[in-house]
Amino acid sequence: MNVERHEELRLAPALDREIAELIGRVFPTDFGGRSFFQNRHHARFLVRVGGTLAGHLAVCHRAVRLGYRVLDVLGIAEVAVDPAFRRRGIGVALVEAALREGRAAGVDAVLLFGVESIYARAGFVAVKNPITRIDMRGVRTGEIVREEAEHLMVHPLGESGWDATAPLDLAGFTF
């Protein structure tokens, strides 16, 4: 399966609209016609079937603080597979592409907020770190929120592992 990689800064307007249309079909949340929910990403991974955009995954490279350590992480966001193309391994191919990207970049971990039963197969582990994040909705900065993480999943890539009890400061919004 061919997975395309596109830099966010070089997304052509037509491709940006195509991604927004796919996201609009897949997510019940209103993204306001945008190809992103909270903010722009660093790169997008796409899968096409017969020329039709069938799958999308966005990644965000960020430094976060886990306890006293600063880690480089890759956050996965907006994984979307068109309902007409599900059960063909598209989501798996997209997640594998993101993990390869993280390894190539030398990040310490790949993070996402998602459904455990879906991502555990790819090596992600559900954790309950207390997190600090910025609440954002529709490209608006809200309050600083401190809470126990819900649906946080981690795939450690570095040698230092992941301390699931240490406070995690996302240094921004969730992915």
N, C-alpha and C positions, 0 to 999 in steps of 0.2 A: 504494500500500500504506500503510495507516494504522499508524504506529508510536506507541505510547503511551509517555509518560514518567511515571515515578512516583518521587517523593522517597522515599528510604530511611526517613526518620523517620515517614513517613505510610503505609507499607505496611500494609494491613489484614492481620490474621492469616490470613484465607482466601486472599488473594493470595500471601502469603509461602509458604504450604503448596503452592499451585499451582505456584509457581516451583520450590520444592524438589522436587516430583514430576517436573517436566520435567528438571531437572538430574540427578536420579536415573536417568532413562531414558537420558540422553545421555552422561554421563561414567562411565568405568569406576572412577574413584576414589570411595571412599565419603566423602560429605560429612556423614555422620552425620544424615541427614534434614533438614539445614539448607538454606537457599536461598543459602548462601555457603560458601566453603571455608575461608579464613583469617580473614576479618573482614568486618564489614558494609561496605557501599559508600556512595556519596553519592546515586546515582540508578540506576534500572533502566529499560531500554527493552524494550518487549514488542511482539510482533506476534501477533495472533489471526487464525485462519482459521475462519470459521463459529462463532465463540464459543469455540473451543478454543485454548489457549495453544500456539502453534507455535514461537515464538522468544523468546530472552532475551539481553540483554547488560547488563553492569553497568559503571559508571564510577566512578572514584575520583579526586578532585581532590587534588593533593599538590604540595608544593614539594620539589624534589630539587636536588642539587648536581652539576653537570657541570663538572669541573675546578674553576675558581675562581668560576664563575657559579652563582647560584641561579636555577632556572627553575621556572615554574609549568607543571605537566603534567597531562594527563588520562590516567589509566591505564584500559585496557579489560580486563575480566576476565569469565570465565565466559560466553563466547559459546556458546549452545546452541540448536540447531534440531532439533526433533523429527524423527526419521528419516522419519516418514510425510509430512513437509512439506518435505523437502529438494529442491533444484534448482528452487525457485520464486522465488529472489531475496530470501528473508527475511534471510539473513545479510548480504547486501550492504546491504539497507535499514537493518538495525541498525547496521552500521559507519558508514554515511553519517550516521545520526542522531547517533552519538557524535562524528563529525568536526564536524558542525554545532554541537553543544554546545560542543566545544573552541574553535571559532572565535568563537562568541558570548561565551564566557567570557574570551577573549583569552589563552588559554594559549600557551606557546611550542611545545609539541609534544604529540602523543598517542602513548602508548607501549603496547605489549602484548608478551606472550610467546606466540608462536604459530608456526604453520607458514607458512613464507615463501611457498609457492606459493598459499596462500589469500589472504593479506593484501597481497601485492605489487600485485595488481590494483587495490586501493583507494589505492595511493600510498605504502604502507609500505615501508621499506627495512630490510633486515637489517643489524645492526651488532654489533660484537664488543667494545664498550666493556668495560674491566674494571669490575666492579660490586661494591659493598658493599651487603649486604642483611641483613635479619634472617630467619633460617630459622624458619618457622612451619608447624606441622601441626596441623590440627584445633583451632584457637584456643588454641594453646600457643606461647609464645615459646621459641625455641631459641637457638642461638648466632649471633653475628655472622659472616657468611660473606663472604669476598673471593674472587672468581673471575672468569674471563672469561665474559661473558654468553653464554648459549645461548638461541637462539630469540628474542632481543630484537629487536623491530621498532619503528621510529620513523617517525612522520609529522610532520615539522617544520611548524609553522604560523606561527611568528614570523619576523621578519626576520633574526635572528641565526643561523639555521641550526642544524646539529647537528654537533658535533665528535666523530666516531666513534672518536677515539683517546683522548679525555680520560676520566679515571676518572669513573664515575657512581655517586654515593651515593644510593640510593633512599630514604634516611631512613625505612626501614621494610621491610616484606615486599614480595615481588613481587606484581604485580597478578593 
